[in-house]
Amino acid sequence: MDDRRRSEPASPRLVETRPAPRLTLLCQPRQEQRQDLRAEVERGLSLSPKRLAPRFFYDEEGSRLFERITETPEYYPTRTEAALLRSFGAEIVEASFGGGAGPPAREAPALVELGSGSSAKTRLLLDAYGAARPLTYVPIDVSAEAVHSFGAALLRDYPALTIRGLVCDYRGAAEFLRAGPPGRRLFAFLGSSLGNYDLPDARDLLGLVRSAMGPRDRFLLGLDLKKEPALLHAAYNDAAGVTAAFNLNLLARINRELGGHFELDRFAHVAFYDEAAGRIEMHLQSLQRQVVRVDAIGRSYGFGRGERLHTENSYKYAPADVDALLQGTGLALQRQWQDGRHWFALNLLGPA
């Protein structure tokens, strides 16, 4: 599991609000988000095997639980990536905003972050950039509460910052960014969130980001690297059970928003590393034969004893996989930073 938010083909309608000075939000209406969840549940629970897209983990409670996951001792990706940003943030900022051919942009530079969450690691990039330098921050997330609350905290600490948050999927965000101001931008997709996508979908998402980039823009991509299976297993099966609660909250969200009748104690969190596929898989396993009704859909869904609902993949990469990953995306690897244990890599990409 990663800082991940799943994209969808349809482009959302965005409604603009200004909850505070220097903070603008463009949000997909909550009713449309609920309709997206309904469509996904109706589709995913009718499949065999059943599956739901991981972007639906992130209601307010799911976002809170994920932040707790990043603090568990077993979950190494957040700490490892943050250490890389502390060590190499100045180099990343210089490579992204400093130097280069052409006249300076008329607009302030922008940092565009996909799946921003708490923006905790974003602060490391903002510190490297400089709190007194004008910058526009564009967080993209499916949780309006997260963008609003964490955005307000950033504005208190960075007086030259302006925030224009997008509460929508990545496709809608890309269309907005294509029509945005011409200032030089650094796109960031941290936490190895790309690992939630199978290779064709990952390439589609990278190509989508590329379509929103200008010739001088850069893209910082975090990737979790392949390592000992025991370390990976522990990261997704923490002793405190926070990841299990996060996974089960998906069923609780269906209950809250769609009138589902899932009894959470009849399902168990299952996560394991498939070494051949190079990915962690997360599932919810039915502990008994049962039938669950979802009122908003007007249907009931049967689960066999031991049947699994697939909720997430998290692919891990070898450093040599990056060039293959970028094929056909219009992006090329310019620089890469790894930690000393080779657990995680930050990759700076530019237009090919």
MOUR-V188143 format. One record per pair of residues at least 4 apart in sequence whose C-alpha atoms are under 8 Angstrom apart, sorted by the first residue. I is the first residue (numbers start at 1). GAP is how many residues later the second one is. Records with the same first field share a line. If there is no record, write none. Layout:
BEGIN
I=GAP / GAP
END
This chain:
BEGIN
1=192 / 195 / 235 / 279 / 311 / 312 / 313
2=189 / 190 / 191 / 193 / 194 / 312
3=112 / 113 / 114 / 187 / 188 / 189 / 190
4=50 / 51 / 111 / 187 / 188 / 189 / 190 / 192
5=49 / 50 / 51 / 53 / 109 / 110 / 136 / 137 / 164 / 188
6=47 / 48 / 49 / 50 / 163 / 164 / 190
7=48 / 162 / 163 / 164 / 198
8=161 / 162 / 163
9=162
10=161 / 162
11=158 / 160 / 161
12=16 / 20 / 156 / 157 / 160
13=14 / 15 / 16
14=12 / 13 / 14 / 15 / 153 / 154
15=10 / 11 / 12 / 13 / 14
16=8 / 9 / 10 / 11
17=7 / 8 / 9
18=5 / 6 / 7
19=4 / 5 / 6 / 129
20=4 / 132
22=133 / 139 / 140 / 141
23=128 / 129 / 139 / 140 / 141 / 142
24=139 / 140 / 141
25=123 / 139 / 140 / 141 / 142
26=138 / 139 / 140 / 141
27=117 / 139 / 140 / 141
28=4 / 5 / 139 / 140
29=4
30=4
31=4
32=4
33=4
34=4 / 223 / 224
35=4
36=4
37=4 / 19
38=4 / 220 / 258 / 259
39=4
40=4 / 12 / 13
41=4 / 11
42=4 / 255
43=4
44=6 / 7 / 8
45=5 / 6 / 7 / 256
46=4 / 255
47=4
49=259 / 260 / 261
50=258 / 259 / 260
51=258 / 259 / 260
52=4 / 257 / 258 / 259 / 260
53=258 / 259
54=142 / 257 / 258
55=87
56=194
57=5 / 6 / 189 / 190 / 192 / 193
58=4 / 5 / 84 / 85
59=4 / 83 / 84 / 194
60=4 / 83 / 85 / 86
61=4 / 188
62=4 / 184 / 187 / 188
63=4 / 54 / 80 / 83
64=4
65=4 / 177 / 178 / 180 / 181
66=4 / 177 / 180
67=4 / 51
68=4 / 174
69=6 / 173 / 174
70=5 / 6 / 7 / 8 / 9
71=4
72=166 / 168
73=165
74=157 / 160 / 161 / 162 / 164
75=4 / 159 / 160 / 161 / 163
76=4 / 159
77=4 / 114 / 147 / 267
78=4 / 113
79=4
80=4 / 259 / 263 / 264
81=4 / 110 / 141 / 263 / 264 / 265
82=4 / 39 / 42
83=4
84=4 / 5 / 253 / 254 / 255 / 262
85=4 / 36 / 39 / 40
86=38
88=4 / 249
89=4 / 35 / 36 / 39
90=4 / 35 / 38 / 39
91=4
92=4 / 256
93=4 / 5 / 32 / 35 / 36
94=4 / 5
95=4
96=89 / 90 / 121 / 122
97=12 / 87 / 88 / 89
100=116
105=4 / 77 / 78 / 79
106=76 / 77
107=74 / 75 / 76 / 77
108=26 / 27 / 28 / 75 / 76
109=25 / 26 / 27 / 74 / 75 / 76
110=25 / 26 / 27 / 28 / 73 / 74 / 75 / 76
111=24 / 25 / 26 / 27 / 74 / 75 / 76 / 77
112=25 / 26 / 27 / 28 / 73 / 74 / 75 / 76
113=24 / 25 / 26 / 27 / 74 / 75 / 76
114=25 / 26 / 27 / 56 / 73 / 74 / 75 / 76
115=24 / 25 / 26 / 27 / 74 / 75 / 78
116=6 / 23 / 24 / 25 / 31
117=24 / 26 / 29 / 30
118=28 / 29 / 32
119=4 / 31
120=4
121=4
122=4
123=4 / 31
124=4
125=4
126=4 / 5
127=4
129=4
131=26 / 27 / 28 / 29 / 30
132=26 / 27 / 28
133=27 / 28
134=26 / 27 / 28
135=25 / 26 / 27
136=25 / 26 / 27 / 28
137=24 / 25 / 26 / 27 / 28
138=25 / 26 / 27 / 28
139=8 / 24 / 25 / 26 / 27
140=7 / 25 / 26 / 27 / 28 / 29 / 30 / 33
141=5 / 6 / 25 / 26 / 27 / 28
142=25 / 26 / 27
143=4 / 24
144=4 / 23
145=4
146=4 / 5
147=4 / 18 / 20
148=4
149=4
150=4
151=4 / 12
152=4
153=4
154=4 / 7
155=4 / 6 / 7 / 8
166=7
168=4 / 5
169=4
170=4
171=4 / 37
172=4
173=4
174=4 / 34 / 35 / 37 / 38
175=4 / 37
176=4
177=35
178=33 / 34 / 35
182=32
184=30 / 32 / 33
185=28 / 31 / 32 / 33
186=31 / 32 / 33 / 34
187=30 / 31 / 32 / 33
188=31 / 32 / 33
189=4 / 5 / 30 / 31 / 32 / 33
190=30 / 31 / 32 / 33
191=31 / 32 / 33
192=29 / 30 / 31 / 32
193=29 / 30 / 121
194=8 / 29 / 121
195=7 / 28 / 29 / 118 / 119 / 120 / 121
196=116 / 117 / 118 / 119
197=4 / 5 / 116 / 117 / 118
198=4 / 117
199=4 / 126
200=4
201=4
202=4 / 123
203=4 / 122 / 123 / 124 / 125 / 126
204=4 / 125
205=4
206=4 / 120 / 123 / 125
207=4 / 121 / 122 / 123 / 124
208=4
209=4
210=119 / 120 / 121 / 141
213=4 / 5 / 138
215=135 / 136
216=134 / 135
217=133 / 134
218=130 / 131 / 132 / 133
219=128 / 129 / 130 / 131
220=126 / 127 / 128 / 129
221=125 / 126 / 127 / 128
222=122 / 123 / 124 / 125
223=93 / 94 / 121 / 122 / 123 / 124
224=91 / 92 / 93 / 119 / 120 / 121
225=91 / 92 / 93 / 94 / 117 / 118 / 119 / 120
226=52 / 90 / 91 / 92 / 117
227=4 / 5 / 116
228=4
229=4 / 44 / 46
230=4
231=4
232=4 / 41 / 48
233=4 / 38 / 39 / 40 / 47
234=4
236=7 / 35 / 36
237=4 / 6 / 7 / 34
238=4 / 5
241=4
242=4
243=4
244=4 / 24 / 25 / 26
245=4
246=4
247=22 / 36 / 37 / 64
248=4 / 16 / 19 / 20 / 21 / 36
249=4
250=4
251=4 / 9 / 11 / 13
252=4 / 10 / 12
253=4 / 5
254=4 / 5 / 6 / 40
255=4 / 5 / 6 / 7 / 39
256=4
258=36 / 37 / 38 / 39
259=35 / 36 / 37
260=32 / 33 / 34 / 35 / 36
261=31 / 32 / 33
262=30 / 31
263=4
266=20 / 21 / 22
267=17 / 18 / 19 / 20
268=16 / 17 / 18 / 19
269=13 / 14 / 15 / 16
270=12 / 13 / 14 / 15
271=9 / 10 / 11 / 12
272=8 / 9 / 10
273=5 / 6 / 7 / 8
274=4 / 5 / 6 / 7
275=4
278=37 / 38 / 39
279=34 / 35 / 36 / 37
280=33 / 34 / 35 / 36
281=29 / 30 / 31 / 32 / 33
282=28 / 29 / 30 / 31
283=25 / 26 / 27 / 28 / 29
284=24 / 25 / 26 / 27
285=21 / 22 / 23 / 24
286=4 / 17 / 18 / 19 / 20 / 21 / 22
287=18 / 19 / 20
288=15 / 16 / 17 / 18
289=13 / 14 / 15 / 16
290=12 / 13 / 14 / 15
291=9 / 10 / 11 / 12
292=8 / 9 / 10 / 11
293=5 / 6 / 7 / 8
294=4 / 5 / 6
295=4
303=4
317=4 / 5
318=4
319=26
320=4
321=4
322=4 / 11
323=4 / 9 / 10
326=4 / 5 / 6
327=4
330=21 / 22
331=18 / 19 / 20 / 21
332=17 / 18 / 19 / 20
333=14 / 15 / 16 / 17
334=13 / 14 / 15 / 16
335=12 / 13 / 14
336=9 / 10 / 11 / 12
337=8 / 9 / 10
338=4 / 5 / 6 / 7 / 8
339=4 / 5 / 6
END
